[in-house]
Amino acid sequence: MSKERRYTLTASCPDRVGLVAKVAGFIAEHGGWILETNLHAEPPGPLAPSGRFFMRFEIRADSMPLLLAELRERFTPLAESLEMDWHISDSAVKKRVVILVSRQEHCLYDLLSRWHSRELDVEIPCVISNHEDLRGFVEWHGIPFLHVPVTPDNKPAAFAEVRRIFEEVGGDVMVLARYMQILPPELCRAYPARIINIHHSFLPSFVGARPYHQAWERGVKLIGATCHYVTEELDQGPIIEQDVIRVDHSDTVDDMVRYGKDIEKTVLSRGLRYHIEDRVLVHGNKTIVFR
């Protein structure tokens, strides 16, 4: 990750001639020094009859004589004229990541290790769990650990508390680091493209209890993991990142579980990094990821 302070503009809009020239021209008119540009055009489809254009510009913050609020204000008329969905962020303002976890520790361990070494350049205002098991590990890092039990009888109140905490600490993104609860639809709707989850992936797919045992019994040759945004439809949200690893007949169930944990950690951290660096643009149920 670059340490140079930058503004990042991400946008998508109906495709037309001259889009890049208009946006680059606006940046140049204000003295902006472009460090990186990512562009992608989607062909016409049901959601975009004229096609959809996606763009991402990284700009040296010290090249522009504008504060972020003024930059956003000046860009708004152009964005409205182009029917843009857009966002401008400042790398000096760290994203605030709230982690939710249950009892499986591997994804949490990995995220906190990357945060501790500053590989993951974010703020973690708290970790929320429906169990007490990982309190000591989280508090050793100096991060508040908040226990919010979830039972069949208290789910509405429990998730209302999760939402209250997220708002109170000013969370930007919620990460489900093997949080073994299904979020209610109203919570998913409240934070579109702001809740990130990880789940294992098998070819073919196995659901229910003991998926690794099912996969081993079927002799699968590929296992993997998918990092995605959470929507009301379970495990069907826009995909941010995926990866796979080959296995064969010599691997035991325990081997496959270990491989699965390794790939879940890697894919989750990579997906979160793409999100916090504003490299993910969502349109409908599809993502454009500029790596």
C-alpha positions, -999 to +999 in steps of 0.1 A: +000+000+000+013+034-010+021+058+020+017+089-002-015+107+007-040+105-021-076+112-030-094+083-047-123+089-070-145+059-079-175+063-102-198+044-125-223+058-150-241+051-183-215+047-210-210+075-235-182+092-255-159+115-236-163+103-200-126+099-192-118+132-209-144+150-188-133+135-155-096+138-162-102+174-174-119+183-141-089+169-122-064+188-144-084+221-141-079+218-103-042+210-105-046+173-098-017+149-104-031+115-113-011+086-099-032+057-111-062+052-134-084+021-138-111+019-164-137-007-175-167-007-199-195-031-195-216-039-227-253-031-228-275-052-206-308-053-187-294-030-160-276-006-184-292-003-219-263+019-231-237+000-213-220+010-180-186+026-175-165+022-144-135+043-134-111+048-106-086+077-102-059+080-076-048+117-072-019+132-052-037+150-024-010+177-022-014+185-058-049+199-053-055+232-034-089+219-022-101+203+010-120+171+005-154+186+012-148+214-014-135+189-039-167+169-035-188+200-038-171+211-071-173+176-086-211+172-079-224+192-109-203+171-133-213+139-116-250+148-118-247+157-155-232+122-162-257+104-140-228+090-118-227+069-087-195+082-072-174+085-041-142+104-032-121+092-003-089+105+015-062+079+023-054+100+054-087+090+069-085+054+079-115+031+074-131+019+106-135-018+105-158-036+130-151-073+132-178-099+141-166-134+151-180-165+168-156-193+180-135-201+149-105-180+154-084-183+122-098-153+102-097-131+133-061-141+141-050-133+106-068-099+104-054-087+138-019-099+128-021-079+096-035-049+115-008-051+142+020-051+115+002-022+097-001-043+066-039-037+070-040+001+075-073+005+092-088+013+126-105-015+145-127+002+171-141-031+185-147-068+179-182-081+185-188-118+193-217-139+203-193-160+225-167-151+251-140-174+239-118-149+221-119-120+246-084-125+259-068-125+224-087-094+213-080-074+245-043-084+243-042-063+212-058-033+230-091-036+211-124-035+230-142-069+229-180-067+231-200-098+239-235-097+223-251-132+229-275-144+202-301-170+211-333-181+193-353-159+217-333-126+215-322-123+179-340-090+171-327-074+202-292-088+197-289-075+161-303-042+171-275-040+196-249-049+169-263-021+147-262+004+176-226-004+184-216-002+147-232+033+145-218+044+179-182+036+170-186+051+135-180+019+116-173+021+079-174-016+071-185-047+091-164-079+086-179-113+094-147-132+103-165-166+106-194-151+124-218-181+126-250-162+126-273-152+097-278-114+097-315-103+095-327-087+063-331-052+078-294-052+088-283-062+054-304-035+038-291-009+061-255-013+049-253-023+013-218-031+001-205-024+037-208-059+052-181-084+041-184-122+046-163-153+038-174-188+031-159-220+018-164-231-017-164-266-031-167-281-066-193-296-065-210-277-037-219-291-003-242-275+022-252-284+058-232-301+084-196-313+080-190-300+044-154-310+044-163-346+052-189-346+024-163-332+000-137-358+011-162-386+006-170-374-029-133-371-038-133-334-047-102-320-064-107-283-058-116-264-026-117-227-022-132-196-005-153-167-016-153-132-001-185-113-008-208-085+003-237-096+025-272-093+011-306-106+022-300-137+000-276-160+020-241-163+005-253-148-028-240-112-025-217-095-050-184-113-051-152-094-042-125-121-043-122-159-047-094-184-048-090-222-050-064-249-041-061-284-055-065-315-033-063-352-041-069-387-027-039-385-004-053-355+016-073-364+047-103-345+060-080-327+085-057-317+057-087-303+037-099-283+068-064-268+072-062-259+036-097-244+038-088-222+067-056-210+050-074-200+019-103-184+038-078-161+057-061-151+025-092-144+005-109-124+033-079-102+039-074-096+002-111-088-002-111-064+027-080-047+013-097-041-020-126-026-002-107-002+020-086+009-010-118+017-029-110-008-056-145-024-056-174-009-076-208-026-073-236-025-099-266-046-092-253-080-080-220-077-098-187-062-088-159-047-108-126-051-088-096-031-099-067-050-084 
